[in-house]
Amino acid sequence: MTRPVPPPGGSFPARPGPPAGARPGPPPEFGDDETRHPAVDAAVQSLANAATLAPADQIAQYEAAYETLRETLATIDQT
């Protein structure tokens, strides 16, 4: 598979940004401390914090959160 090449005389047009308006925030607090899981809470918070990073830096945050959630779910399934 070949990658597209820039048009003559320049680069690709800018990609559109997110729509204007309020960005969704983290979910509201729910459950009590007994039903919450600290690793999941930390992963969700890291996703909320990633919103302030440049898009290229967000990828690492999303991958880390995914891995944390995957590992946490695996340990819950084993119990």
N, C-alpha and C positions, 0 to 999 in steps of 0.2 A: 504494500500500500504506500502510495506516495503522499507526501505532505503538500498542501497547497502553497503556492509561491505568492509573494506580494505582487500586487498589480504594478505595472510599469510606473516609475516615478515616485514610489512611496511605499507606504505600509498599508496594512489592512485598515478599514475604517474602525473607529472605536466601537467596542461592544457596549450595548445599552446597559445602564445601571439598574439597580432595583427600583421598583415603582416608588413614587413620592408618597409620603405618609408615614404614619407611625410604624415602627418596627415591632414585631411581636417580642414580648419579654419572656422571662422564664415563667414556667407554670406557677399558679398560685400554690401556696403551702397547703398540703393535705396530709392526712394521716397523723398518727402520733409517733413518738420516738421509737416505739416498739415495732412499728411496721415499716419504718424507713431504714434505708441502708446507706451508711456513710460513703461508701465508694460510689454508689449511684448518684447520691447528692453532689459529690465532688465532680463527677463527670458532667452532670447537668450544669453545674455552675461554670465549669470550664467552657462549655459550649456558649453560655451567655456571655462570658468574658471574651470569647473569640470574635464576637460581633464587632469589637472595637479594633481588631487587628486588620492589617492589609490582607486582601484575599489570598495571596501566596502564603502568608503565615497562618491563615485559618486552617489550611489543610492539615498541618501537623497537629493542631488542636483537635480537629475532628477525628483524625486517625487515633490519637491517644485516647480520646473519650470512647471511641468504638471498641478499642482493645480492652479498656477497663470494663465496659459494659459486657463484652463477650466473656471475659474471664469471670466476672461476677456471676453472670447467668450460669456458666458452667459449674461453678462451685455450689450454687443454689440447687441445681439439678442433681448434684451428687449426694445431697443430704436427704 
